[in-house]
Every structure is written in structure tokens, then in C-alpha cells.
Amino acid sequence: MASRRLLKAAEAIREVVSMAILTEIRDPRVQNVTVTGVEVAPDMRTAKVLVSIMGDEGRQALCLRGLANAAGFLQSKVAKRIDTRYTPRLSFEIDEGVKKSLEVGRILTELAREREELAAARDQNHPDEAPDTEGQTDGQQAPD
């Protein structure tokens, strides 16, 4: 588990980098970027910045190159914000968690739709097996 100091440094780096990307970077390649997290090495010499980029894979690769070119500028912003012996060297990676969560959501929606279709088909094929619920309210049983 990361120490409290590393977690605070990671959060400070995330804030500085995300604000600088949003307000100060003018590179047209760097658009639609969200900083989702930062992983700082225990010696604080490197930091991996996890980003989510909207668009296809070509657009994401282009944006990552723009971020890599702006790494020095972003490191200078981080150096002004956090007071440490070393300024972490920033590297950028695409956060696959967002992509995976969207895929899981799509699969769950598909499963729910298939389940509804199966239930509708079962009710159509066997209408006499439907439970008799006339005259019943929630929590009450029909008289014997």
C-alpha cells in the first residue's frame, strides 16, 4: 500500500496536470483528455499519469504524443506546486479502466435484453403457466 505522502503527492500532481492540460496547453493534438489518476514511484522520481482520451485509437495515439511533447512543461508546473528533492518525470498512459467499464456496461445491457426476450418467449409459449395474481396485493396470500 502506498504511503500517505505518496498519495498526497499523486493527488497534487493529478490536480496540477489536469488543470494545465485544460487551461494552458495550446497543442491542437491535446484535446478531450481527462486525467483519471497518477501513480508515483516510491522514490518520487517518476510518475505515471493515467489519462482517458475520447476518440478512436489513432486520435488517442496522436494525443499521447502531444502529451509526451508537453511533459517538460507539465513537469515545471508540478515542480512549482510540490516541494520535493526530485521533480517526478512524467509519463502518460491510457487508462483502460474507462474502456473496460463501458464494455462491461454494454455486456450487462445485452444480457438484460436477452433475459427479457427469453421471458417474453416463455410467456408466449406457455400462457397457462402464468401465476394467478388476481385479487392479491403485496404481502397477502390468496385464501385457500
N, C-alpha and C positions, 0 to 999 in steps of 0.2 A: 504494500500500500504506500502511496506517495505521502511524503511528509506535508504538514500544513504549509510550510514555507514554499514548497514546490507547487502546491495547489493555488496558493495566493499569487505566485509569480505567473503561473499558467493563465489564471483569470485576468491578471493585469495585461499580459501580452495579448490575450484574445480581445480585450476591450480596445487597446491601442491599435492593433492591426485592423480590426473590423471598422473602426472609425476612420482610420487613414484610408482604407480602401474605399469607403463610402464617400468621403468628403475631399480627399486630397490627391488621389491618383487620377491622372487625366489620360492614361493609356486607354485607347479605344478597345483594346483586346480584353481589358478587365471590366467586365460588366456582369450583372446578375450573380454576384458572388455573395455567399453567406459563410461567415466563419463559424463553424459548428463546435470547434474545440481546439485545444492546444495541449500537446504532450511535451513536457520539459524533461530533459535528461537529468539524472541525479546530480551531475556536476555543473548544471546550468550553462553548459557550453553550446548546446543545441536545443532547438525547439521545433517540433513538427506541428505545423498549422494545418488542421483539417478543414477543408472547405467543401461546400456544396455549390455546384455551378449549374444553373439552368441551361438546357440546350443539349444538342447531340454530342457524341464523343469528340468530333472534330472541333466543335466550339469549346468544349471543356479543355482539350489539349492546348488550343490557342490561348485560352485564358490562363492556364497554368504556366505557359511560357512567359506571358506578361507579368504574372506574379513573381516568377523567378527573376525576371529582369528588375523588378521593383524591390527585391529583397533587401538590398543595401539601404534604400530609402526607408523602408519599414523598420529595419534594424536600428537606424538612427533615431526613429520615433520611439522605439522601445527603450533605447539607451537613455533618452531624456526622462522617461517615465519611471523606470525601475532602477534603483541604485544597487548594482551588484558589481563584483570584481570583473566578471566577464559579461559581455552582451551576447545573448544567445544567437547563434547562427540559425536563421530561419530557413526551413524547407517546407514546401507546400505539397499536400497530397489530397486527393479527392476522398471525401468521406463516403464510403459505400453504405453506411447505415441508413441514410435517407433513401437511397435507391432500393435497398433491401426491404425497408418498411413499406414503401409503395408497392413492391411486388407482393409482399405478404397481404396487404390490404386487397389487392386485385384478386389473389387466390381465394381469400375468405369471402369476398363478394360473389365470386364464381361458384363456390361451394354452397353458399346460401341460396343462390338462384337454382342450382341443380336440386337441392333439397326441396325447394318449393315445387319444382316441376314434378319430382317423384311423388310428393304428397298429393298434388292435383291429379296425377295419373292414377294413383291408388284409389282416390275418392271416386274417380270416374269409372274405374273398372269394378269396384265393389261398393256401390252406394248403400246396400243393405247393412254393411258393417259399421256405418257411421254411428257413433254413440247417440242415444236418445237423451237430449238435454232439454226437452220442452218442460216448462214448469219448474225448472231448477234455477236456483240463484247461487251465487258464490258461497261456498262453505256449507250448503244444505244438501242433503241427500233426498232422493225421491222416496216416497213411502213405499213399503213392501206390499 
